[in-house]
Amino acid sequence: MFEAAELGRKVSKSEYATQLPDLRSGLLAAQVALRPAGVPVILVFSGADGAGKSETVQRLHEWLDPRGLETN
């Protein structure tokens, strides 16, 4: 995944709003597919204070099925 990341790429607010529903449902579908397969997923967030880490984690909690989620 990191090899495919485009560093420095920005998405306009209108493009984000257009893609958001599909991205959100795709993320939930991936979670649903991985759970019975027993595939663990670990997300690590790093950044400076005030960079939006907590807001991002909160948004993921809103989007995903909370069963099986653990935040430390």
C-alpha positions in Angstrom: 0.0 0.0 0.0 2.7 2.5 0.9 4.3 2.0 -2.5 1.1 3.1 -4.2 0.6 6.2 -2.0 0.9 9.5 -3.8 2.7 11.8 -1.3 1.7 15.4 -1.5 -1.5 14.6 -3.4 -4.5 16.8 -2.4 -8.2 16.2 -3.0 -10.6 19.1 -3.5 -13.6 19.3 -1.2 -16.0 18.6 -4.0 -14.0 15.5 -5.1 -13.9 14.3 -1.5 -17.7 14.8 -1.2 -18.3 12.9 -4.4 -16.0 9.9 -3.4 -16.9 9.8 0.3 -20.0 7.5 0.1 -18.2 4.9 -2.0 -15.1 5.0 0.2 -17.2 4.7 3.4 -19.2 1.7 2.1 -16.0 0.1 0.8 -14.3 0.4 4.2 -17.3 -1.2 5.9 -17.4 -4.0 3.3 -13.7 -4.7 3.9 -14.3 -4.9 7.6 -17.2 -7.3 7.2 -15.2 -9.5 4.8 -12.0 -9.6 7.0 -13.8 -10.5 10.2 -14.8 -14.1 9.4 -11.5 -14.6 7.6 -9.8 -13.9 10.9 -7.5 -11.3 9.4 -6.3 -8.8 12.0 -6.0 -5.2 11.0 -3.9 -2.7 12.9 -4.1 1.0 12.1 -1.4 3.3 13.5 -1.8 7.0 13.5 1.1 9.3 14.0 1.5 13.0 13.7 2.0 16.3 15.5 -0.4 17.5 18.2 -3.4 19.1 16.5 -2.9 17.2 13.2 -6.3 15.6 13.4 -5.5 12.1 14.6 -8.3 12.0 17.2 -10.8 13.3 14.7 -9.8 10.6 12.2 -10.1 7.8 14.7 -13.5 9.2 15.8 -14.7 9.2 12.2 -13.6 5.6 11.7 -15.5 4.6 14.8 -18.6 6.3 13.3 -18.2 4.6 9.9 -17.2 1.1 11.0 -19.1 -1.6 12.9 -18.0 -1.2 16.5 -18.0 -4.9 17.2 -14.4 -6.0 17.3 -12.9 -2.5 17.4 -10.3 -1.6 20.0 -8.7 1.7 20.5 -5.6 2.3 22.6 
